[in-house]
Amino acid sequence: MSMTPRERVLAALDHKVPDRIPLDFWAVPEVWEKLYDHLGTRDPEAVQQALHSDIRAFEPDYIGPPLRKMPDGTFYDRLGTHRRLVNNGFCTYDEYASFPLADIEDVSELDDYEWWPNPDHYDYEGLSKKIGNAHDTYYIKLETGGIYEFAWALRGMEQFMIDMLTEPEIAAGIMNRLTDFFCEYIRRCMEAAGDKFDMVYTYDDIASQNGLLFSKELWRELVRPCHERLNKVIHSYGKKVMYHSCGAVYPLIGELADNGMDVLNPLQPLAAGMDFTKIKTEFGKRLCFHGGIDIQQMLPHGTPDEVRAAVRSAIDRLGPDGYILTSAHHIQADTPVENILAMYDEAVKYPLG
């Protein structure tokens, strides 16, 4: 029996076998442009429908003070981080240009910083209208942000990691302020349109390709309490928590689940220790999984047939229940359209035994 996209995701997250594997889509802007050209449309909804994506993401519009744009072309985002656009030859990224809190020497100086994100700067009243009737058909997630990640974006990654060891009050002070913001932001989103949201997407990259970025002890002391607060707010509204961390996050999966994570994203296949069969066996009854298709080698450099084989392998190891298939991060600009289409086509066709 055919399911709606929403029914399909709900079944998977309830550890039931859906009619086919659920799908999601995320990609850099250049990939969207390729797909617009290939499909002959400028409508992002039409692209998602063509790829059979079962999930839609929404967030309230920013309506705060105009964001600062500097004479040198750099700019500040709505969370106060300072960025610049960098082109690597085939795509453009925004990278950090400087770190606004780099020079503080005492936690008391955090009170003097005037650009902390403000939950008053968002159009919550328009959120329900923005989602419209999408919830009738699709599974809906609220996009939020990272705590550790935005903390180091304000302080500088190297300095923030030093702070975690030598000035934990500064590290905790920055993260606690960001946690306060995101908790209130989520509350207001839920109060305004909670009946139309199913899940909240949070993130913090706490691992590299080869291992954790810092010790488990530092994570437990400084990062875990922030996400525990966040997850409690999300769960208080009856919503699922999807947590994103790139890299070799295996050593902390169990504790992330203990801390309230319901869905782990993105399962980076080439990262150390990210053995899908082992992860499914150990955590498949406690967690659901989202991602799994390699963007580093397979999608940009594989053949369509190799991509199809990777899709079947991911479903065999992470499915048939508790798994939403998508790329293991935003699909990158050097990815052929043929491989993207092969990934989604194979996922739709592959039977769940």
N, C-alpha and C positions, 0 to 999 in steps of 0.2 A: 504494500500500500504506500503510495507516494505521500511524503510529508511536506509541509510548508517549511521554508528556511528556519523559521522560529522553532517549530516543533522538532526539527532535526537537531538543532543545537541543544535544546532543552533535553532531548533524549540522551544525547552524548554526555552531557554534563551530569545527568542522573545515572550514568554508567549503564545505560541501555544501548542496544545496538540499533542505530537509525537505519533508514532506508538506503542511505549512502553516507560516506564520510562527510561531515560538515566542512565548509571552506570559508576562509577569510582572505582578504587581499590588502596588502600594504606595499607601497612602492615610492621611490623618489620621483620628483616632478617630471624628470626626463622620460621615465617609463610611462607615466600617464600620457605624455605627449605622443610617444610612439604608439600607444594603444588607441588614442584618439584618431591618429592618422590611419592606422590599420583598419579600425572599425568604422571610420567615416562618421564620427560623432564628436561633439564637444561636451557631451553630457556625462559627468562622472557616474551617475546612476546607471546609465546605459552600459558603461564599461563594467561595472560591478555585476550587473545582470548577465552580461555576456560571459563573464567568468564564473557565474553560478555562486558568487559569494553570498553567504548566509547571514553575515553580520554587518551592521552599520554602526558607525561611530559618530558621536555628537559631543559638542561642548558649547557652552554659552559664548556669545560674542563679547569681545572686549569693548567696553564703552568708557573706559577711564580716560585720564589726561592723554594728550597725544604723546606717542612714544618718541623718545629723543633720537634725532638723526644728527650725526656729527659732520663737520665740514670735510673730514677725511674719508667720508663714505661709510664709516662704521655706524652702528646703531645699537640701541638698548632695547631689549625685548620686554614683555609685560612682567617678567619676573625679576627684572633689574640686571640681567647679565648683559655684558658688552660684547657685541659680535661684529664680524666682518664676513663678507662673501669672498670665497676663494674658489677659483676655477682650476681644475686639475687636467684640463684638456678635453674631457668628454662629459663632465658634469660640474655643477656648482654646489658647494656646501657652505653653510654658515659656520664659522669657527669663532672661538673666543679671542677677542682682540686685547682685552686686559681684564683685570680682576678687581672689582670695586672695593673689596674688603682686604686687599693684599697687605695693606700697611698697618692694620690695627694691631695693637700689642696687648690689649686687655679686653676682657669680655664686656666691661662697662661701655666700651666704645661702640658696641653694636646698637646701643640706644640712640646714638647720634646719626645713624645711617637713615636717610630719608626716603630710600627707594625700595623698601620692603614691599613685596607683593601685597595687594589690598583686595580682600574679597568683595569690597563695595564696587569694584571696577568692572563688573560683568552684568550682562543683560539676562538675568534669571527669568524675568517675566516673559521674555520672548522664546525661552527654551522649548516649552511645550509645542508652540506653533512651529518652531524650527524642525522638530522631530515629526510633527504631523501624524500621519497614519502609518508611518514606517513600522511602528511597534506591532501593528496587526499582522505583519508578514515576516519581519526580520527580528533577529536577536539584537538588542541594542546595548552598546557599551558607552560609558562616559569616559572620555579621555581626561587624564589629569597629568601628573608629572612626578619627578623624582625628588627625593629629599637629600640623600647623600650627594647625588649628582649636581643638583643646583647649589648645594652648599660649597662644593669645591669649585663650581663655576663662578661663584662670588669671591672666593678666597684664593683660588689657584690650586690646582690639583696637588702639586708637590707640597706646598705649604700646608694645605688642609690635612694631608696624610701625616705630616710632621706634627700638626696640632693634635691629631688623634692620639699621639704618643706623649707629647710634651706639654700641650695646652688643651687638655680635653674639655675644659670649661668653654673655650672658644668654639671648638668643634660642636659641642652639644648646644651651645647658645645659638649658633647659626641654624642647625638642624631643627631645634625646637621651634624657632620662629617660622621656619618653612612648614613644619608640621602643623602649627596653629593655623596657618593660612589654608593649607589643603584640607584640613578637617572642616573648617568653616565653609570653604568653597564647596565641598562635597555635600555638606548639610543643606546649603542653600539650593544646590542643584536638585537634591532629592525632594526638598520641600516644594520646589516649583514644578518638578516634572518626574518625580520618583516613580509614578505609575507607569512611565514609559521607558524606564531603564531596567536592565537586567543585571548588569555587571559594571564594575568600575576597574579601569585599567590604570595600574600604578607601575612605577619602575624605579630601579636603581641598578646600574651596572656595577656589580661587586666582584666581578671576575674578569680575567683576561683569557686569551686563548689557551694558556697553560696552567692556570690556577687562580685561586682567590687573590684579590688585590691587597688584602690585609688579613690578619689572623681572625679565626673564629671568635677569639676572646674580644677583640675590638668590635667585631660586628655585634656580639651579644651585648656589650656594654653601651655602645653608642648608637648603632643603626637600628637594631631590633626594636628598642622601645618606641622609636618614632613610627615604624610601620605597624607595631602593635596598636598604637593609638588610632592610626589611620584605618586599619582593618576593622577595629571595633566599631568605628563610625559607620563604615560601609555595611557591615553585618547587621548593625542595628536597624537598617532599612531593608533588610532581607535580600541584599544584593550579593552577588559573587565577587570575589577579589581575583583579578588576573594580575599576576606580578611578572614583570619583565626584568631579566638580567641576562645580558650576553655572557658568553664565555663558559669557562669550566666551573660551573656552579654546583656540580654534583655533591661536594662535601657538605653543603648547607641545605640541600633540598628538604631533608626531614625536618630541620628546624624552621625552615620557611613555612612548611605545612603546619607545624605546631603553632606558629605565630599568626595563622589565619589565612594563608594563601590557599585558594581553591584551584586556580589554574596557573600552570607554569608556562611561561613563554620566554625565549623562542626555541629552546632545544637546538643549540648550535652543533651540527653534526661533527664538525672537525675539531671542536674544542676537546681538550684532554678530559677523559673520564666520562664523556657524555654518550655512554653506551645505551641506546634506546631500549634494548631488550632488558638489560639490568634495571634501568630506571622504571620501566613499566612493571617489572616483577616486584620491585621493592616498594614502589609508591603508587601503583595503578589503582589500588582500592581507596586511597586517600585523596588522590589528586587527579585532575584532568590536565591534558597537555595541548599546547597550541604552538604550531610552527613546524620545524623538523626538516624542511627542504633547504639544502645547502645553497647559500648565495655566493660563497667564496670561489668555488670551483665548478660545481655541477650546473647551476643555472646559467652562468655566463659562458662557460667553456664546454659543457657537455653537448651531446647531440640530443635531438628530441627523443630518440629511443632510450638513451641513457637517462634522461629526465623522467620518462615514463617508468623505467625500472626503479628509480629512486623513490618515486611516489608509491609504487606497489610495496617496496621494502619498508617505507615509513609506516604505511597503513598496517602491514603485517606485524610490525614490532610494537607500534603504539596504539593500534586499534584492537578490535573494531568498535569498542566503546571508549568513552572518555578521551576522545582525540578530535581536535579540529586541525585540519591540515592547512598549512600556508607556508610561505617562505620563512626562513630562520632569521629574518630581519627584512627591512625594506628591500624590495627587489631593486638591484642597482642598474645604473644607466648603461652599462656594457652588456646587458642581458638581451639576447635576441628575442624578438616577439614570438618566434616559433617555439622557443622553449617555454615561455610563459603559457602559451596556449596549450602546449603538450601537457604541462603540469596540471592544469585545471581540467582538461579533457579526460586525462587518465584517471584523475580522482573521481570524477563523476561516473565514469564507466566501470571502475573496479568494484566487483561485488564484495560485499562483506559476508564472510562465511561464519 
